[in-house]
Amino acid sequence: MQSRYELVIYWSDEDQSFVVEVPELPGCMADGASYQEAVKNVEIIIEEWIATAHAQGRHIPAPTGKLMYA
């Protein structure tokens, strides 16, 4: 699957790993030892997040493509 959700990727000194957050999907995040591994892991987590939300009848936000920050 190729996600169209915006990803926020940063290095965590505390965890010694790259962290990826998906702001449009609350609580959806993953990490990895490398940038590429973190992105690969979050793609799996996005699929699982959507499957869980669907199974529970929760709203699944459509990707907006670009978030605006104040």
C-alpha positions as CSV (number, residue, x, y, z in Angstrom):
1,M,0.0,0.0,0.0
2,Q,1.2,3.5,-0.7
3,S,-0.3,5.9,1.8
4,R,-1.3,9.4,0.9
5,Y,-1.3,10.6,4.6
6,E,1.2,13.2,5.6
7,L,4.1,11.8,7.7
8,V,6.1,13.8,10.3
9,I,9.5,12.2,10.6
10,Y,12.1,13.1,13.2
11,W,15.1,11.6,15.1
12,S,14.5,10.8,18.8
13,D,17.7,10.9,20.9
14,E,15.8,9.3,23.8
15,D,14.8,6.3,21.7
16,Q,17.8,6.4,19.4
17,S,15.5,5.9,16.4
18,F,13.6,7.7,13.8
19,V,10.0,8.3,14.7
20,V,7.1,8.8,12.2
21,E,3.8,10.3,13.2
22,V,0.7,10.4,11.1
23,P,-1.1,13.6,12.3
24,E,-4.4,12.8,10.5
25,L,-4.7,9.4,12.2
26,P,-4.7,10.0,16.0
27,G,-2.2,7.8,17.8
28,C,-0.8,6.4,14.6
29,M,3.0,6.3,14.8
30,A,6.0,4.0,14.3
31,D,9.8,4.0,14.6
32,G,12.8,2.4,13.1
33,A,16.6,2.3,13.3
34,S,16.8,4.0,9.9
35,Y,14.7,6.6,8.1
36,Q,13.6,4.0,5.5
37,E,12.8,1.4,8.2
38,A,10.6,3.9,10.1
39,V,8.7,4.8,6.9
40,K,8.2,1.1,6.0
41,N,7.0,0.4,9.6
42,V,4.5,3.2,9.6
43,E,3.0,2.0,6.3
44,I,2.1,-1.2,8.1
45,I,0.8,0.7,11.1
46,I,-1.4,2.9,8.9
47,E,-3.0,-0.2,7.3
48,E,-3.6,-1.7,10.8
49,W,-5.0,1.6,12.1
50,I,-7.5,1.8,9.2
51,A,-8.5,-1.9,9.5
52,T,-9.1,-1.4,13.3
53,A,-11.1,1.8,12.8
54,H,-13.1,0.1,10.1
55,A,-13.8,-3.0,12.3
56,Q,-15.0,-0.7,15.1
57,G,-17.1,1.4,12.9
58,R,-15.1,4.5,13.5
59,H,-14.6,7.4,11.1
60,I,-11.5,7.1,8.9
61,P,-10.2,10.5,7.8
62,A,-9.4,11.0,4.2
63,P,-5.8,12.1,3.5
64,T,-5.8,15.9,3.1
65,G,-2.4,15.9,1.3
66,K,-0.9,18.8,3.2
67,L,-1.5,20.0,6.7
68,M,-1.4,23.7,7.6
69,Y,0.4,24.7,10.8
70,A,-0.2,27.9,12.7
